[in-house]
Amino acid sequence: MSLRQRLTYLKEQKRAYIQGTLEYVNEQWVFFDEESEEAALLEDMTDGEIEVFRFGKWIGGKMGKDGTILFSTQYYALKNGDIVRFRRHLPYAYEQWLQSLSDKTFFYYIQLLNEHDFSLYDCLYCYNGLLFGTEIGVNFIIYDNNEQIANVQHYYERGSSHKDRFEITFSTGNRFVCTQIG
């Protein structure tokens, strides 16, 4: 199952979206990030998929070049002050690492993260040795949920056997060791 398909089965992940407001400045749409209060051109922030908060709910669509959003059957012209959000991008090495996990291990791992108040989208750094074709090794993933840090060491074996072992250390000093095979 692809990562995109897997994400549709997950409950909404915390911090999965970047949210903010729009202003039309110098003939360009400028996005003001609600969290960091930084400004950026809207076209630099999204690959085209965007959600607009309308009628008390998020409505997803595709952004056109002329400042319109195509919802399922209608167009919407963006306005100053519109509240929008789009999904955070995952780092390439991390995305590839998640894809390398079996479905069972992937869902188990995400459940473990969520139980400790971390989101799939809290990844700051991922070293993925699998990208270098090694069959046995260790990957390192660092998460930050704004309250604590988690360091994950993923010991793996690929080839004739498919084994995954996770050691997770939190900034509080708590540690977990989990083994998931298959």
KEKE-3310 file (N, C-alpha, C; in steps of 0.2 Angstrom, whole numbers, plus 5000, padded with zeros to 4 digits):
npx = (5004:5003:5011:5002:4990:4990:4989:4976:4969:4973:4968:4965:4980:4989:4996:4997:4994:4998:4993:4984:4982:4976:4982:4981:4994:5003:4999:5000:4997:4999:5004:5001:5007:4999:5005:5019:5019:5025:5028:5024:5025:5010:5010:5022:5021:5012:5008:4998:4987:4975:4965:4951:4943:4927:4910:4910:4918:4932:4936:4942:4952:4959:4972:4971:4980:4976:4972:4961:4951:4948:4935:4926:4915:4914:4921:4930:4934:4948:4949:4954:4959:4955:4955:4966:4973:4986:4993:5007:5023:5032:5049:5060:5068:5062:5049:5052:5057:5046:5037:5044:5041:5032:5014:5008:5018:5020:5007:5007:5018:5014:5003:5010:5018:5007:5001:5010:5009:5014:5015:5015:5019:5028:5042:5058:5071:5078:5088:5090:5096:5092:5090:5103:5104:5108:5106:5106:5105:5104:5092:5089:5078:5071:5060:5049:5037:5034:5033:5041:5055:5058:5069:5072:5078:5079:5082:5085:5082:5084:5080:5081:5075:5063:5064:5061:5065:5062:5069:5065:5068:5063:5064:5061:5067:5061:5060:5057:5056:5053:5048:5044:5039:5036)
npy = (4994:5011:5026:5037:5031:5024:5035:5039:5031:5034:5042:5059:5068:5077:5093:5092:5101:5117:5132:5147:5165:5174:5187:5199:5206:5217:5211:5198:5183:5182:5172:5171:5163:5156:5151:5153:5166:5171:5177:5172:5168:5162:5153:5146:5139:5128:5113:5114:5108:5113:5119:5128:5137:5138:5141:5136:5124:5114:5115:5106:5108:5112:5123:5136:5145:5158:5163:5156:5143:5126:5118:5102:5103:5117:5134:5144:5161:5167:5178:5192:5189:5176:5161:5148:5131:5119:5103:5098:5095:5080:5076:5070:5058:5053:5051:5041:5031:5028:5023:5011:5003:4988:4987:4983:4986:4999:5005:5001:5008:5022:5022:5020:5032:5042:5039:5044:5057:5062:5067:5060:5070:5078:5076:5081:5077:5064:5050:5039:5024:5014:5020:5019:5006:4997:4981:4978:4988:5004:5017:5034:5045:5060:5068:5082:5089:5101:5101:5091:5081:5067:5053:5042:5026:5015:4999:4988:4974:4968:4959:4942:4940:4951:4962:4973:4984:4995:5008:5020:5036:5048:5066:5067:5057:5045:5028:5017:5001:4992:4978:4974:4963:4959)
npz = (5000:4996:5003:5002:5002:5014:5023:5021:5029:5042:5057:5059:5060:5072:5070:5056:5046:5039:5043:5039:5035:5020:5010:4997:4989:4980:4967:4970:4979:4996:5009:5027:5040:5053:5064:5065:5061:5050:5033:5016:4998:4992:4981:4983:4994:4993:4983:4975:4980:4992:5006:5010:5023:5025:5027:5040:5039:5033:5016:5003:4988:4972:4968:4956:4943:4943:4955:4959:4967:4963:4968:4970:4960:4957:4955:4966:4970:4978:4992:5001:5018:5018:5026:5025:5023:5021:5018:5028:5021:5020:5025:5012:5014:5026:5021:5012:5021:5029:5019:5017:5027:5033:5031:5043:5052:5050:5054:5067:5072:5070:5078:5091:5091:5091:5104:5112:5111:5099:5082:5066:5058:5065:5063:5063:5058:5048:5046:5034:5031:5022:5010:5004:5001:5010:5019:5032:5046:5055:5057:5060:5068:5072:5082:5086:5096:5101:5115:5119:5115:5104:5101:5089:5086:5073:5071:5058:5047:5031:5016:5015:5027:5036:5047:5060:5073:5086:5096:5107:5114:5125:5128:5141:5148:5148:5140:5127:5120:5106:5096:5080:5068:5052)
capx = (5000:5007:5010:4996:4984:4990:4987:4969:4967:4975:4964:4969:4986:4991:5001:4998:4993:5001:4987:4985:4977:4979:4981:4983:4998:5007:4996:5002:4994:5004:5001:5003:5007:4996:5009:5026:5018:5030:5024:5027:5020:5006:5012:5028:5019:5008:5009:4992:4981:4973:4959:4949:4938:4921:4904:4911:4922:4937:4934:4948:4952:4965:4973:4972:4985:4973:4969:4954:4951:4943:4932:4924:4912:4914:4927:4930:4939:4951:4948:4958:4957:4953:4959:4968:4978:4988:4996:5014:5027:5037:5056:5061:5071:5057:5044:5054:5057:5039:5035:5048:5039:5026:5008:5007:5023:5018:5001:5009:5022:5011:4999:5014:5019:5001:5000:5015:5007:5018:5012:5019:5022:5033:5048:5063:5076:5078:5093:5087:5101:5089:5091:5109:5104:5110:5101:5106:5107:5100:5090:5088:5073:5070:5053:5048:5030:5034:5033:5046:5059:5059:5074:5070:5083:5076:5086:5082:5085:5080:5083:5077:5070:5061:5064:5061:5065:5062:5071:5063:5070:5060:5068:5059:5071:5057:5062:5053:5059:5047:5049:5038:5041:5031)
capy = (5000:5017:5030:5041:5027:5023:5041:5040:5026:5036:5047:5066:5068:5083:5097:5089:5106:5123:5136:5155:5169:5177:5194:5200:5211:5218:5207:5191:5180:5181:5168:5173:5158:5157:5149:5157:5173:5173:5178:5168:5168:5156:5148:5143:5135:5122:5110:5115:5106:5118:5119:5134:5137:5141:5138:5132:5118:5114:5112:5105:5109:5113:5130:5138:5150:5165:5164:5153:5136:5122:5113:5096:5105:5124:5138:5149:5166:5169:5184:5195:5187:5169:5156:5142:5127:5114:5098:5099:5091:5076:5076:5064:5052:5051:5048:5034:5026:5026:5018:5005:4998:4985:4990:4981:4989:5007:5007:5000:5013:5028:5022:5022:5039:5046:5037:5048:5064:5064:5066:5058:5077:5081:5074:5086:5074:5057:5047:5033:5020:5010:5023:5017:4999:4992:4977:4978:4994:5008:5023:5039:5049:5065:5072:5088:5091:5108:5100:5086:5078:5060:5051:5035:5022:5010:4994:4984:4969:4967:4953:4935:4941:4958:4963:4980:4985:5002:5011:5027:5039:5054:5071:5066:5051:5038:5024:5011:4996:4988:4974:4972:4959:4958)
capz = (5000:4995:5009:5002:5004:5021:5026:5021:5034:5049:5060:5058:5064:5075:5066:5049:5042:5040:5042:5040:5031:5014:5008:4990:4989:4973:4962:4972:4985:5001:5015:5033:5044:5059:5070:5065:5059:5044:5026:5010:4993:4992:4977:4986:5000:4991:4977:4972:4985:4997:5009:5012:5028:5022:5030:5046:5038:5028:5009:4999:4981:4968:4966:4949:4942:4943:4962:4960:4969:4960:4972:4966:4954:4956:4957:4971:4969:4984:4995:5007:5024:5018:5030:5021:5026:5017:5022:5028:5017:5024:5022:5007:5017:5030:5017:5009:5026:5031:5014:5017:5033:5031:5033:5050:5056:5049:5058:5074:5074:5070:5085:5096:5091:5094:5111:5116:5109:5094:5076:5060:5055:5070:5061:5061:5054:5047:5042:5031:5028:5017:5004:5002:4999:5015:5021:5039:5048:5059:5055:5066:5067:5078:5082:5091:5096:5104:5122:5121:5109:5104:5096:5087:5082:5070:5068:5053:5043:5025:5012:5016:5033:5036:5054:5063:5080:5088:5102:5107:5120:5125:5132:5148:5150:5147:5135:5125:5115:5103:5090:5076:5063:5047)
cpx = (5005:5006:5004:4990:4984:4988:4980:4966:4968:4969:4968:4975:4987:4996:5002:4997:4997:4994:4988:4980:4980:4978:4984:4987:5002:5005:4999:4998:4999:5000:5005:5002:5005:5001:5016:5025:5023:5025:5028:5022:5016:5008:5018:5027:5015:5010:5003:4986:4981:4966:4957:4943:4932:4915:4905:4915:4927:4935:4940:4947:4959:4966:4974:4978:4982:4970:4962:4956:4946:4941:4929:4920:4911:4920:4925:4936:4942:4950:4953:4955:4955:4957:4960:4972:4980:4993:5004:5018:5032:5044:5056:5063:5066:5051:5046:5055:5051:5036:5038:5045:5033:5020:5007:5012:5022:5013:5003:5013:5019:5006:5004:5016:5013:5000:5004:5014:5012:5014:5017:5022:5026:5040:5053:5069:5076:5084:5090:5093:5098:5090:5098:5110:5107:5105:5100:5108:5103:5098:5089:5083:5072:5064:5053:5041:5029:5034:5039:5049:5059:5064:5072:5076:5079:5081:5082:5086:5081:5083:5078:5073:5069:5059:5064:5061:5066:5065:5069:5064:5067:5065:5066:5063:5067:5060:5058:5057:5054:5050:5043:5041:5035:5028)
cpy = (5006:5021:5035:5037:5025:5029:5042:5036:5029:5042:5054:5066:5076:5086:5095:5095:5112:5128:5143:5158:5172:5184:5195:5206:5211:5213:5199:5189:5179:5177:5170:5167:5159:5156:5153:5164:5176:5173:5174:5169:5162:5151:5144:5138:5128:5119:5110:5113:5110:5117:5126:5133:5141:5137:5134:5125:5119:5111:5112:5106:5110:5120:5131:5143:5157:5166:5161:5146:5132:5117:5107:5099:5113:5128:5143:5154:5168:5176:5186:5192:5180:5165:5150:5138:5122:5109:5099:5093:5087:5076:5069:5058:5049:5047:5041:5029:5024:5021:5011:5000:4995:4988:4989:4985:4997:5009:5006:5006:5020:5028:5023:5029:5043:5045:5042:5055:5067:5063:5063:5064:5080:5079:5080:5083:5067:5055:5040:5029:5016:5013:5022:5010:4995:4988:4976:4985:4998:5015:5027:5044:5054:5068:5077:5090:5097:5107:5095:5084:5070:5058:5043:5032:5016:5005:4989:4979:4968:4961:4947:4936:4949:4959:4971:4980:4993:5004:5018:5030:5046:5059:5070:5061:5045:5035:5019:5007:4992:4984:4973:4969:4958:4964)
cpz = (5000:5002:5008:5004:5011:5025:5026:5027:5041:5051:5059:5063:5066:5070:5059:5044:5044:5038:5043:5036:5025:5013:5001:4990:4983:4968:4964:4978:4990:5007:5021:5038:5051:5065:5070:5063:5053:5038:5021:5005:4993:4987:4979:4992:4999:4984:4973:4976:4991:5000:5011:5018:5026:5025:5036:5045:5033:5021:5005:4991:4978:4966:4959:4949:4943:4950:4963:4963:4966:4965:4968:4960:4953:4958:4962:4970:4976:4986:5000:5013:5024:5023:5026:5025:5020:5021:5022:5024:5022:5021:5017:5010:5022:5027:5015:5015:5028:5025:5014:5023:5030:5033:5041:5054:5056:5054:5065:5076:5075:5077:5091:5097:5094:5101:5115:5114:5103:5087:5071:5057:5059:5068:5059:5057:5054:5043:5040:5027:5022:5010:5000:5000:5004:5018:5028:5042:5053:5056:5061:5064:5073:5077:5087:5091:5100:5112:5124:5114:5110:5099:5095:5084:5080:5067:5064:5049:5037:5021:5013:5022:5033:5044:5056:5070:5082:5095:5102:5114:5119:5129:5139:5152:5149:5140:5133:5120:5112:5097:5086:5070:5058:5045)
residu = (MET:SER:LEU:ARG:GLN:ARG:LEU:THR:TYR:LEU:LYS:GLU:GLN:LYS:ARG:ALA:TYR:ILE:GLN:GLY:THR:LEU:GLU:TYR:VAL:ASN:GLU:GLN:TRP:VAL:PHE:PHE:ASP:GLU:GLU:SER:GLU:GLU:ALA:ALA:LEU:LEU:GLU:ASP:MET:THR:ASP:GLY:GLU:ILE:GLU:VAL:PHE:ARG:PHE:GLY:LYS:TRP:ILE:GLY:GLY:LYS:MET:GLY:LYS:ASP:GLY:THR:ILE:LEU:PHE:SER:THR:GLN:TYR:TYR:ALA:LEU:LYS:ASN:GLY:ASP:ILE:VAL:ARG:PHE:ARG:ARG:HIS:LEU:PRO:TYR:ALA:TYR:GLU:GLN:TRP:LEU:GLN:SER:LEU:SER:ASP:LYS:THR:PHE:PHE:TYR:TYR:ILE:GLN:LEU:LEU:ASN:GLU:HIS:ASP:PHE:SER:LEU:TYR:ASP:CYS:LEU:TYR:CYS:TYR:ASN:GLY:LEU:LEU:PHE:GLY:THR:GLU:ILE:GLY:VAL:ASN:PHE:ILE:ILE:TYR:ASP:ASN:ASN:GLU:GLN:ILE:ALA:ASN:VAL:GLN:HIS:TYR:TYR:GLU:ARG:GLY:SER:SER:HIS:LYS:ASP:ARG:PHE:GLU:ILE:THR:PHE:SER:THR:GLY:ASN:ARG:PHE:VAL:CYS:THR:GLN:ILE:GLY)
# end
